[in-house]
Structures are given as structure tokens and as C-alpha cells.
């Protein structure tokens, strides 16, 4: 069963105009202030990469800390890929790496694939396509405060 925090999450797909990659996007607007009941304004956008592994934790923790007054309420966004976790390994390798000379890291090809070098296109997607899509859905989202979280290559 989903937790109350995750039940307020929404999902949509967004295809990058530059790379053609389709992303699974999860997002959740911040909760109203427990003290005042007023909706928050100018909330940072917290983007969690590899959302199939990280979105739930990011949303639960940020909501809890915001309710405790430790963090500002945030719009939490997860960016992931369609398919299973193994399919996302190849896609994330492309998105999270700069251009790499051919043949480099060949010993890892069985696990992560052999395509590299999509970091510039991915960053353009995040800034030019994802953020406007999130702001259109969450008017409380900040226009200039964005946090990007990832692990390993992310």
C-alpha cells in the first residue's frame, strides 16, 4: 500500500526534443503548512535522478523535514526511464556522461552498455523542457531555485 505522501504524487511522460529519449516523470507539490494551512510559495524544485530508486525516499524525507521546519517545502521531482531497472542502466549511462572516446570503458559494456556522451543533451532537457513542465503543473515552484540529486554517475 502506498503511503499518504506517495499517494499525492503524480506522473507523466516527457520526450526530450533534442535526444528523443522519453522520461518517466514523477512529481509532488509541497503540502500546505501544518501551522497555517496556507500553501507554500517559491518552493525549490528538488530533482531526484533514477527516480525508480530515489523518488519515494526523497519525497518522504523532504515532506517530513518540511513539516518539522528543518527544510523549506519543496516540489519533489523524479526523473526516470520506462522499463525495468536494467534498461535504465544503459539510458542513464548515456545521460550522465560527457562524450567519451570510442572503446573507453569497454569492460563495462555488458553492464551499462557502450553508448556515452549525452550529458549536454540531458542537461538541456532538464533546464529547457522539464523545469517548465513542472512549473506549469506546480505554480508554487520557484523560478530560480533548483536542486539536482543523484548518486554514482548521477
C-alpha positions in Angstrom: 0.0 0.0 0.0 1.3 3.5 -0.8 2.0 5.9 1.9 -0.1 9.1 2.2 2.9 11.1 0.9 3.3 8.9 -2.2 -0.4 8.9 -2.8 -0.2 12.6 -3.6 2.4 12.1 -6.3 1.6 12.5 -9.9 3.2 11.0 -13.0 3.7 11.9 -16.7 5.9 11.1 -19.6 8.0 13.7 -21.3 10.1 13.2 -24.5 13.2 15.2 -25.0 13.1 17.3 -28.1 16.9 17.1 -28.5 17.6 13.4 -27.8 14.3 11.8 -28.4 14.5 10.0 -25.1 11.2 9.5 -23.2 11.4 10.0 -19.5 9.1 8.9 -16.7 8.5 11.9 -14.5 7.1 11.7 -11.0 6.3 14.9 -9.0 4.6 16.0 -5.9 3.8 19.6 -4.9 4.6 20.5 -1.3 1.9 20.2 1.4 0.3 23.2 3.0 1.8 24.5 6.2 0.6 22.4 9.2 0.7 25.6 11.3 -1.2 27.9 9.0 -2.9 25.7 6.4 -1.6 28.1 3.7 0.0 26.7 0.6 3.8 27.5 0.3 5.2 29.8 -2.3 8.5 30.0 -4.2 9.4 26.4 -3.3 12.7 24.9 -4.5 12.4 22.2 -7.1 14.2 19.1 -5.9 15.1 16.8 -8.9 16.0 13.2 -7.9 17.6 11.2 -10.7 17.0 7.5 -11.0 13.5 8.0 -9.7 12.6 4.4 -9.6 15.1 4.1 -6.8 15.1 7.5 -5.2 11.8 9.4 -5.6 9.9 7.8 -2.8 12.7 8.4 -0.3 13.2 11.9 -1.5 9.5 12.8 -1.2 9.1 11.1 2.2 12.2 12.8 3.7 11.6 16.3 2.3 8.0 16.2 3.4 8.9 15.1 6.9 11.7 17.7 7.3 9.5 20.4 5.9 6.7 19.5 8.4 9.3 19.7 11.2 10.5 23.1 10.0 14.0 21.8 9.2 13.7 22.3 5.4 11.7 24.6 3.2 8.8 22.8 1.5 9.9 21.6 -2.0 8.4 20.4 -5.2 10.0 17.0 -5.5 10.5 15.7 -9.0 11.8 12.2 -10.0 13.4 11.6 -13.4 13.5 8.0 -14.6 13.2 5.8 -17.6 10.5 3.5 -18.9 11.1 -0.2 -18.3 12.9 -2.2 -15.7 16.0 -1.1 -13.7 18.4 -2.9 -16.1 17.0 -1.0 -19.1 17.6 2.2 -17.2 21.3 1.4 -16.6 22.1 1.9 -20.3 19.9 5.0 -20.6 21.4 6.7 -17.5 24.9 6.0 -18.7 24.2 8.0 -21.9 22.5 10.8 -20.0 25.0 11.1 -17.1 28.3 11.0 -19.0 30.2 13.5 -21.2 31.5 12.5 -24.6 33.9 9.6 -24.2 36.4 8.3 -26.8 35.3 5.1 -28.5 36.4 1.9 -26.8 36.9 3.6 -23.4 35.4 1.5 -20.6 34.7 -1.4 -22.9 35.0 -3.8 -19.9 31.8 -2.3 -18.5 29.7 -2.6 -21.7 28.0 -5.8 -20.6 26.5 -4.0 -17.6 26.0 -0.4 -18.7 26.1 -0.5 -22.5 28.5 1.1 -24.9 26.8 4.4 -25.5 28.1 7.5 -23.8 28.1 11.3 -24.1 24.6 12.5 -23.7 25.1 14.8 -20.6 24.8 18.0 -22.5 21.5 17.0 -24.1 20.2 15.7 -20.8 21.1 19.0 -19.0 19.3 20.9 -21.8 16.3 18.6 -21.2 16.2 19.3 -17.5 16.6 23.0 -17.8 14.6 23.8 -21.0 11.9 21.1 -21.0 11.4 19.5 -17.6 11.5 22.6 -15.4 8.9 24.5 -17.5 6.7 21.4 -17.5 6.9 21.1 -13.7 6.3 24.8 -13.1 3.2 24.6 -15.3 1.9 21.9 -13.0 3.1 23.4 -9.7 2.6 27.2 -9.6 4.3 27.2 -6.2 7.6 26.1 -7.8 10.5 28.5 -7.7 11.6 30.2 -10.9 15.2 30.1 -9.9 15.9 27.6 -7.1 16.6 24.1 -8.3 18.4 21.2 -6.6 19.7 18.3 -8.5 20.4 15.0 -6.7 22.0 11.8 -8.0 24.3 9.1 -6.9 27.1 7.2 -8.7 27.1 8.6 -12.2 24.2 10.9 -11.3 
